[in-house]
Amino acid sequence: MFWNWIGRSHDEIAQAREDWTNGTRFGEVKGYDGPPIPALELPPTHLKPRGRVR
């Protein structure tokens, strides 16, 4: 499971990961004294949606 809370497609998840890595979009965590936690690498395959219909 990779960034499923921030994107619905592979492209959205890849963009969210890139934004996190670049320090954009997500802001700063107040009170945390340390460097940002690095994002995990995406798997070497295209992520597929779970297929859940709303």
PyMOL Python script that loads the backbone (N, CA, C, O; Angstrom):
from pymol import cmd

cmd.read_pdbstr("""\
ATOM      1  N   MET A   1       0.854  -1.162   0.000  1.00  0.00           N
ATOM      2  CA  MET A   1       0.000   0.000   0.000  1.00  0.00           C
ATOM      3  C   MET A   1       0.903   1.229   0.000  1.00  0.00           C
ATOM      4  O   MET A   1       1.729   1.392   0.899  1.00  0.00           O
ATOM      5  N   PHE A   2       0.759   2.063  -0.965  1.00  0.00           N
ATOM      6  CA  PHE A   2       1.586   3.256  -1.092  1.00  0.00           C
ATOM      7  C   PHE A   2       0.728   4.501  -1.221  1.00  0.00           C
ATOM      8  O   PHE A   2       0.018   4.663  -2.213  1.00  0.00           O
ATOM      9  N   TRP A   3       0.779   5.352  -0.265  1.00  0.00           N
ATOM     10  CA  TRP A   3       0.147   6.660  -0.326  1.00  0.00           C
ATOM     11  C   TRP A   3      -1.321   6.578  -0.727  1.00  0.00           C
ATOM     12  O   TRP A   3      -1.830   7.488  -1.382  1.00  0.00           O
ATOM     13  N   ASN A   4      -2.001   5.522  -0.353  1.00  0.00           N
ATOM     14  CA  ASN A   4      -3.381   5.359  -0.784  1.00  0.00           C
ATOM     15  C   ASN A   4      -4.302   6.426  -0.209  1.00  0.00           C
ATOM     16  O   ASN A   4      -5.420   6.599  -0.693  1.00  0.00           O
ATOM     17  N   TRP A   5      -3.861   7.127   0.792  1.00  0.00           N
ATOM     18  CA  TRP A   5      -4.681   8.165   1.400  1.00  0.00           C
ATOM     19  C   TRP A   5      -4.546   9.496   0.672  1.00  0.00           C
ATOM     20  O   TRP A   5      -5.258  10.444   1.005  1.00  0.00           O
ATOM     21  N   ILE A   6      -3.662   9.596  -0.302  1.00  0.00           N
ATOM     22  CA  ILE A   6      -3.417  10.873  -0.960  1.00  0.00           C
ATOM     23  C   ILE A   6      -3.650  10.822  -2.475  1.00  0.00           C
ATOM     24  O   ILE A   6      -3.649  11.866  -3.128  1.00  0.00           O
ATOM     25  N   GLY A   7      -3.844   9.651  -3.031  1.00  0.00           N
ATOM     26  CA  GLY A   7      -4.053   9.567  -4.470  1.00  0.00           C
ATOM     27  C   GLY A   7      -4.885   8.365  -4.846  1.00  0.00           C
ATOM     28  O   GLY A   7      -4.876   7.344  -4.159  1.00  0.00           O
ATOM     29  N   ARG A   8      -5.609   8.499  -5.950  1.00  0.00           N
ATOM     30  CA  ARG A   8      -6.467   7.404  -6.408  1.00  0.00           C
ATOM     31  C   ARG A   8      -5.887   6.641  -7.575  1.00  0.00           C
ATOM     32  O   ARG A   8      -6.361   5.556  -7.913  1.00  0.00           O
ATOM     33  N   SER A   9      -4.866   7.201  -8.190  1.00  0.00           N
ATOM     34  CA  SER A   9      -4.281   6.536  -9.349  1.00  0.00           C
ATOM     35  C   SER A   9      -2.762   6.494  -9.182  1.00  0.00           C
ATOM     36  O   SER A   9      -2.205   7.161  -8.311  1.00  0.00           O
ATOM     37  N   HIS A  10      -2.110   5.714 -10.015  1.00  0.00           N
ATOM     38  CA  HIS A  10      -0.654   5.635  -9.977  1.00  0.00           C
ATOM     39  C   HIS A  10      -0.034   7.020 -10.172  1.00  0.00           C
ATOM     40  O   HIS A  10       0.896   7.399  -9.461  1.00  0.00           O
ATOM     41  N   ASP A  11      -0.558   7.764 -11.136  1.00  0.00           N
ATOM     42  CA  ASP A  11      -0.001   9.094 -11.427  1.00  0.00           C
ATOM     43  C   ASP A  11      -0.174  10.050 -10.250  1.00  0.00           C
ATOM     44  O   ASP A  11       0.741  10.812  -9.937  1.00  0.00           O
ATOM     45  N   GLU A  12      -1.336  10.020  -9.592  1.00  0.00           N
ATOM     46  CA  GLU A  12      -1.553  10.886  -8.433  1.00  0.00           C
ATOM     47  C   GLU A  12      -0.628  10.505  -7.276  1.00  0.00           C
ATOM     48  O   GLU A  12      -0.109  11.381  -6.584  1.00  0.00           O
ATOM     49  N   ILE A  13      -0.425   9.232  -7.068  1.00  0.00           N
ATOM     50  CA  ILE A  13       0.453   8.758  -5.996  1.00  0.00           C
ATOM     51  C   ILE A  13       1.900   9.120  -6.298  1.00  0.00           C
ATOM     52  O   ILE A  13       2.627   9.560  -5.407  1.00  0.00           O
ATOM     53  N   ALA A  14       2.324   8.941  -7.537  1.00  0.00           N
ATOM     54  CA  ALA A  14       3.690   9.302  -7.920  1.00  0.00           C
ATOM     55  C   ALA A  14       3.912  10.808  -7.754  1.00  0.00           C
ATOM     56  O   ALA A  14       4.982  11.230  -7.315  1.00  0.00           O
ATOM     57  N   GLN A  15       2.904  11.623  -8.102  1.00  0.00           N
ATOM     58  CA  GLN A  15       3.022  13.067  -7.941  1.00  0.00           C
ATOM     59  C   GLN A  15       3.089  13.442  -6.462  1.00  0.00           C
ATOM     60  O   GLN A  15       3.870  14.316  -6.084  1.00  0.00           O
ATOM     61  N   ALA A  16       2.285  12.798  -5.624  1.00  0.00           N
ATOM     62  CA  ALA A  16       2.320  13.078  -4.185  1.00  0.00           C
ATOM     63  C   ALA A  16       3.682  12.729  -3.609  1.00  0.00           C
ATOM     64  O   ALA A  16       4.213  13.472  -2.784  1.00  0.00           O
ATOM     65  N   ARG A  17       4.248  11.615  -4.030  1.00  0.00           N
ATOM     66  CA  ARG A  17       5.579  11.234  -3.556  1.00  0.00           C
ATOM     67  C   ARG A  17       6.620  12.262  -3.967  1.00  0.00           C
ATOM     68  O   ARG A  17       7.479  12.643  -3.172  1.00  0.00           O
ATOM     69  N   GLU A  18       6.534  12.708  -5.218  1.00  0.00           N
ATOM     70  CA  GLU A  18       7.469  13.722  -5.708  1.00  0.00           C
ATOM     71  C   GLU A  18       7.305  15.035  -4.934  1.00  0.00           C
ATOM     72  O   GLU A  18       8.294  15.670  -4.567  1.00  0.00           O
ATOM     73  N   ASP A  19       6.059  15.437  -4.689  1.00  0.00           N
ATOM     74  CA  ASP A  19       5.805  16.662  -3.924  1.00  0.00           C
ATOM     75  C   ASP A  19       6.377  16.547  -2.513  1.00  0.00           C
ATOM     76  O   ASP A  19       6.959  17.506  -2.006  1.00  0.00           O
ATOM     77  N   TRP A  20       6.219  15.394  -1.877  1.00  0.00           N
ATOM     78  CA  TRP A  20       6.772  15.173  -0.535  1.00  0.00           C
ATOM     79  C   TRP A  20       8.292  15.270  -0.562  1.00  0.00           C
ATOM     80  O   TRP A  20       8.896  15.929   0.284  1.00  0.00           O
ATOM     81  N   THR A  21       8.899  14.614  -1.533  1.00  0.00           N
ATOM     82  CA  THR A  21      10.355  14.607  -1.650  1.00  0.00           C
ATOM     83  C   THR A  21      10.900  16.015  -1.897  1.00  0.00           C
ATOM     84  O   THR A  21      11.963  16.367  -1.385  1.00  0.00           O
ATOM     85  N   ASN A  22      10.179  16.817  -2.676  1.00  0.00           N
ATOM     86  CA  ASN A  22      10.615  18.177  -2.992  1.00  0.00           C
ATOM     87  C   ASN A  22      10.262  19.189  -1.910  1.00  0.00           C
ATOM     88  O   ASN A  22      10.696  20.340  -1.972  1.00  0.00           O
ATOM     89  N   GLY A  23       9.478  18.770  -0.920  1.00  0.00           N
ATOM     90  CA  GLY A  23       9.094  19.686   0.153  1.00  0.00           C
ATOM     91  C   GLY A  23       7.989  20.645  -0.215  1.00  0.00           C
ATOM     92  O   GLY A  23       7.872  21.718   0.377  1.00  0.00           O
ATOM     93  N   THR A  24       7.170  20.271  -1.191  1.00  0.00           N
ATOM     94  CA  THR A  24       6.050  21.119  -1.596  1.00  0.00           C
ATOM     95  C   THR A  24       4.734  20.443  -1.240  1.00  0.00           C
ATOM     96  O   THR A  24       4.695  19.240  -0.984  1.00  0.00           O
ATOM     97  N   ARG A  25       3.683  21.204  -1.224  1.00  0.00           N
ATOM     98  CA  ARG A  25       2.306  20.737  -1.084  1.00  0.00           C
ATOM     99  C   ARG A  25       1.890  20.321   0.316  1.00  0.00           C
ATOM    100  O   ARG A  25       0.750  20.589   0.696  1.00  0.00           O
ATOM    101  N   PHE A  26       2.739  19.686   1.100  1.00  0.00           N
ATOM    102  CA  PHE A  26       2.303  19.128   2.372  1.00  0.00           C
ATOM    103  C   PHE A  26       2.596  19.993   3.590  1.00  0.00           C
ATOM    104  O   PHE A  26       2.096  19.706   4.677  1.00  0.00           O
ATOM    105  N   GLY A  27       3.383  21.028   3.437  1.00  0.00           N
ATOM    106  CA  GLY A  27       3.647  21.902   4.562  1.00  0.00           C
ATOM    107  C   GLY A  27       4.649  21.315   5.546  1.00  0.00           C
ATOM    108  O   GLY A  27       5.421  20.416   5.215  1.00  0.00           O
ATOM    109  N   GLU A  28       4.617  21.844   6.755  1.00  0.00           N
ATOM    110  CA  GLU A  28       5.606  21.492   7.769  1.00  0.00           C
ATOM    111  C   GLU A  28       4.898  20.973   9.016  1.00  0.00           C
ATOM    112  O   GLU A  28       3.810  21.440   9.354  1.00  0.00           O
ATOM    113  N   VAL A  29       5.503  20.025   9.689  1.00  0.00           N
ATOM    114  CA  VAL A  29       4.948  19.492  10.929  1.00  0.00           C
ATOM    115  C   VAL A  29       5.528  20.311  12.081  1.00  0.00           C
ATOM    116  O   VAL A  29       6.728  20.252  12.350  1.00  0.00           O
ATOM    117  N   LYS A  30       4.680  21.064  12.749  1.00  0.00           N
ATOM    118  CA  LYS A  30       5.121  21.896  13.866  1.00  0.00           C
ATOM    119  C   LYS A  30       5.478  21.009  15.059  1.00  0.00           C
ATOM    120  O   LYS A  30       4.753  20.067  15.376  1.00  0.00           O
ATOM    121  N   GLY A  31       6.588  21.310  15.711  1.00  0.00           N
ATOM    122  CA  GLY A  31       6.991  20.579  16.898  1.00  0.00           C
ATOM    123  C   GLY A  31       7.866  19.373  16.627  1.00  0.00           C
ATOM    124  O   GLY A  31       8.356  18.752  17.570  1.00  0.00           O
ATOM    125  N   TYR A  32       8.075  19.024  15.378  1.00  0.00           N
ATOM    126  CA  TYR A  32       8.949  17.893  15.035  1.00  0.00           C
ATOM    127  C   TYR A  32      10.338  18.439  14.786  1.00  0.00           C
ATOM    128  O   TYR A  32      10.537  19.274  13.904  1.00  0.00           O
ATOM    129  N   ASP A  33      11.295  17.969  15.562  1.00  0.00           N
ATOM    130  CA  ASP A  33      12.661  18.459  15.461  1.00  0.00           C
ATOM    131  C   ASP A  33      13.523  17.428  14.742  1.00  0.00           C
ATOM    132  O   ASP A  33      14.186  16.613  15.383  1.00  0.00           O
ATOM    133  N   GLY A  34      13.514  17.461  13.453  1.00  0.00           N
ATOM    134  CA  GLY A  34      14.305  16.523  12.665  1.00  0.00           C
ATOM    135  C   GLY A  34      14.014  16.693  11.190  1.00  0.00           C
ATOM    136  O   GLY A  34      13.114  17.439  10.806  1.00  0.00           O
ATOM    137  N   PRO A  35      14.771  16.005  10.373  1.00  0.00           N
ATOM    138  CA  PRO A  35      14.546  16.101   8.922  1.00  0.00           C
ATOM    139  C   PRO A  35      13.267  15.364   8.530  1.00  0.00           C
ATOM    140  O   PRO A  35      12.806  14.488   9.262  1.00  0.00           O
ATOM    141  N   PRO A  36      12.696  15.712   7.390  1.00  0.00           N
ATOM    142  CA  PRO A  36      11.513  14.986   6.921  1.00  0.00           C
ATOM    143  C   PRO A  36      11.819  13.497   6.730  1.00  0.00           C
ATOM    144  O   PRO A  36      12.919  13.124   6.321  1.00  0.00           O
ATOM    145  N   ILE A  37      10.855  12.681   7.026  1.00  0.00           N
ATOM    146  CA  ILE A  37      11.005  11.238   6.809  1.00  0.00           C
ATOM    147  C   ILE A  37      10.961  11.003   5.301  1.00  0.00           C
ATOM    148  O   ILE A  37      10.031  11.457   4.634  1.00  0.00           O
ATOM    149  N   PRO A  38      11.953  10.301   4.758  1.00  0.00           N
ATOM    150  CA  PRO A  38      11.956  10.096   3.304  1.00  0.00           C
ATOM    151  C   PRO A  38      10.798   9.198   2.853  1.00  0.00           C
ATOM    152  O   PRO A  38      10.392   8.271   3.554  1.00  0.00           O
ATOM    153  N   ALA A  39      10.289   9.502   1.674  1.00  0.00           N
ATOM    154  CA  ALA A  39       9.224   8.682   1.095  1.00  0.00           C
ATOM    155  C   ALA A  39       9.805   7.359   0.616  1.00  0.00           C
ATOM    156  O   ALA A  39      10.938   7.297   0.138  1.00  0.00           O
ATOM    157  N   LEU A  40       9.017   6.313   0.753  1.00  0.00           N
ATOM    158  CA  LEU A  40       9.432   5.008   0.239  1.00  0.00           C
ATOM    159  C   LEU A  40       9.475   5.042  -1.277  1.00  0.00           C
ATOM    160  O   LEU A  40       8.760   5.817  -1.913  1.00  0.00           O
ATOM    161  N   GLU A  41      10.307   4.210  -1.843  1.00  0.00           N
ATOM    162  CA  GLU A  41      10.344   4.070  -3.301  1.00  0.00           C
ATOM    163  C   GLU A  41       9.057   3.386  -3.750  1.00  0.00           C
ATOM    164  O   GLU A  41       8.535   2.511  -3.060  1.00  0.00           O
ATOM    165  N   LEU A  42       8.560   3.788  -4.893  1.00  0.00           N
ATOM    166  CA  LEU A  42       7.409   3.093  -5.456  1.00  0.00           C
ATOM    167  C   LEU A  42       7.874   1.757  -6.010  1.00  0.00           C
ATOM    168  O   LEU A  42       9.025   1.632  -6.429  1.00  0.00           O
ATOM    169  N   PRO A  43       7.006   0.761  -6.019  1.00  0.00           N
ATOM    170  CA  PRO A  43       7.401  -0.532  -6.578  1.00  0.00           C
ATOM    171  C   PRO A  43       7.702  -0.406  -8.071  1.00  0.00           C
ATOM    172  O   PRO A  43       7.237   0.533  -8.718  1.00  0.00           O
ATOM    173  N   PRO A  44       8.469  -1.333  -8.616  1.00  0.00           N
ATOM    174  CA  PRO A  44       8.858  -1.247 -10.028  1.00  0.00           C
ATOM    175  C   PRO A  44       7.748  -1.696 -10.988  1.00  0.00           C
ATOM    176  O   PRO A  44       8.027  -2.307 -12.020  1.00  0.00           O
ATOM    177  N   THR A  45       6.528  -1.398 -10.655  1.00  0.00           N
ATOM    178  CA  THR A  45       5.381  -1.738 -11.486  1.00  0.00           C
ATOM    179  C   THR A  45       4.367  -0.606 -11.392  1.00  0.00           C
ATOM    180  O   THR A  45       4.443   0.225 -10.487  1.00  0.00           O
ATOM    181  N   HIS A  46       3.440  -0.571 -12.302  1.00  0.00           N
ATOM    182  CA  HIS A  46       2.392   0.444 -12.284  1.00  0.00           C
ATOM    183  C   HIS A  46       1.371   0.048 -11.222  1.00  0.00           C
ATOM    184  O   HIS A  46       0.870  -1.077 -11.244  1.00  0.00           O
ATOM    185  N   LEU A  47       1.054   0.943 -10.300  1.00  0.00           N
ATOM    186  CA  LEU A  47       0.075   0.647  -9.258  1.00  0.00           C
ATOM    187  C   LEU A  47      -1.319   0.576  -9.859  1.00  0.00           C
ATOM    188  O   LEU A  47      -1.667   1.367 -10.736  1.00  0.00           O
ATOM    189  N   LYS A  48      -2.114  -0.377  -9.383  1.00  0.00           N
ATOM    190  CA  LYS A  48      -3.474  -0.531  -9.880  1.00  0.00           C
ATOM    191  C   LYS A  48      -4.457  -0.156  -8.785  1.00  0.00           C
ATOM    192  O   LYS A  48      -4.207  -0.432  -7.612  1.00  0.00           O
ATOM    193  N   PRO A  49      -5.579   0.473  -9.153  1.00  0.00           N
ATOM    194  CA  PRO A  49      -6.602   0.779  -8.142  1.00  0.00           C
ATOM    195  C   PRO A  49      -7.213  -0.505  -7.616  1.00  0.00           C
ATOM    196  O   PRO A  49      -7.183  -1.542  -8.279  1.00  0.00           O
ATOM    197  N   ARG A  50      -7.764  -0.424  -6.425  1.00  0.00           N
ATOM    198  CA  ARG A  50      -8.365  -1.594  -5.789  1.00  0.00           C
ATOM    199  C   ARG A  50      -9.646  -2.030  -6.476  1.00  0.00           C
ATOM    200  O   ARG A  50     -10.047  -3.186  -6.343  1.00  0.00           O
ATOM    201  N   GLY A  51     -10.293  -1.146  -7.200  1.00  0.00           N
ATOM    202  CA  GLY A  51     -11.516  -1.526  -7.894  1.00  0.00           C
ATOM    203  C   GLY A  51     -12.764  -1.301  -7.073  1.00  0.00           C
ATOM    204  O   GLY A  51     -13.842  -1.745  -7.467  1.00  0.00           O
ATOM    205  N   ARG A  52     -12.654  -0.633  -5.955  1.00  0.00           N
ATOM    206  CA  ARG A  52     -13.814  -0.381  -5.110  1.00  0.00           C
ATOM    207  C   ARG A  52     -14.711   0.651  -5.781  1.00  0.00           C
ATOM    208  O   ARG A  52     -14.233   1.700  -6.212  1.00  0.00           O
ATOM    209  N   VAL A  53     -15.991   0.367  -5.871  1.00  0.00           N
ATOM    210  CA  VAL A  53     -16.942   1.257  -6.498  1.00  0.00           C
ATOM    211  C   VAL A  53     -17.721   1.952  -5.389  1.00  0.00           C
ATOM    212  O   VAL A  53     -18.194   1.316  -4.447  1.00  0.00           O
ATOM    213  N   ARG A  54     -17.843   3.265  -5.520  1.00  0.00           N
ATOM    214  CA  ARG A  54     -18.617   4.008  -4.512  1.00  0.00           C
ATOM    215  C   ARG A  54     -19.969   4.370  -5.052  1.00  0.00           C
ATOM    216  O   ARG A  54     -20.766   4.996  -4.353  1.00  0.00           O
TER     217      ARG A  54
END
""", "prot")
cmd.dss("prot")
cmd.show_as("cartoon", "prot")
cmd.util.cbc("prot")
cmd.orient("prot")
